[in-house]
Amino acid sequence: MQERLHGIVRKLLAEGAIEYFIGYGQGFEPHNVAPCFVAQEDEVEKLVWGPLCAHNLSKYALRAREFDGKVGLLVKGCDARAIVELVKQHQIERDEIVVVGVPCQGQVDLRKLEEVLGLPLDVVKGVEDVGDDFLVTVGEEKQKVAKEQVLRDKCFYCKHPNSFEYDFTLGDVMPFSIDADKGEFALVEELEQLSLEERRAFWQKQFARCIRCNACREVCYACYCKECIFDSLAPRWIEKPPLVGENEIYHLIRALHLAGRCIDCGECERVCPMNIPLSLLFKKVQKDIAELFDYEAGMELDQVPPLIDFKLDDQDPFM
């Protein structure tokens, strides 16, 4: 699959079909994979693919308009929905990017892997996909780890990878199937059973750990405003110190802004240095949007997200 990727990108660059390509490359440590930008044919070999390619690269497609030529982008099926939303929200034009779809059999959650191994990640020299397991190289030894132990949570609910019209694919892009112990919204439903006071206490405890580093905002594909309201000085919505009340405002406003646009890529939680369960918050929003508006983000180009739409004959009097 990696060789096919190299061949496609090399051909696109040679023909001048794209100005540069965004994919994955080896990071600063063996267990680390990072976004990789390739502009020359002799750089194509830098591109890699495997179970450590967690990043949603759609964020980088936002820069496509800064270049005269087209931009190539490697996209997992789950992240392709972000492209749909960016096109719908007029942030990119579909014909500005060449989308290469990659069949994905699940991505590793490095925090889970570290816990299962009982060892620091710096001893991990590589991870390979071998069917129902991952083959992890630790030092000079290799050991199998069952996928269900270390998969990212979203991988258990892979549903729509083949709903997107890719320009190229590295194989058959099909839903990844693995049994999940619980339903997709099980944790949300558990929280919903708590009283209002208990739910508030739960989230206040989580938000109290937030250091307001803005990593969740910076990695989010849908945070594309030229100036974030949280950086505005007039009016000033929140102060700089990460106080609990201010953190609560920060995260709840972000959740509201992303309602109907969040594709559950989980990037916010992946990059959070304090391990705040942000995916749980956005899973709640996703569940409510589905129940209230029968809408799922990133599915249809002609479907307008519910919270940015209105009808002149709306029965609500405020309209």
Secondary structure, 3 states (H helix, E strand, C coil): CHHHHHHHHHHHHHCCCCCEEEEEEECCCCCCEEEEEECCHHHHHHEECCCCCCCCHHHHHHHHHHCCCCEEEEEEHHHHHHHHHHHHCCCCCHHHEEEEEECCCCCECHHHHHHHHCCCHHHEEEEEECCCEEEEEECCEEEEEEHHHHECHHHHHCCCHHHCCCCEECCCCCCCCCCCCCCCCHHHHHHHCCCHHHHHHHHHHHHCCCCCCCHHHHHCCCCCCCCCHHHCCCCCCCCCCCCHHHHHHHHHHHHHHCCCCCCCCCHHHHHCCCCCCHHHHHHHHHHHHHHHHCCCCCCCCCCCCHHHCCCCCCCCCCC
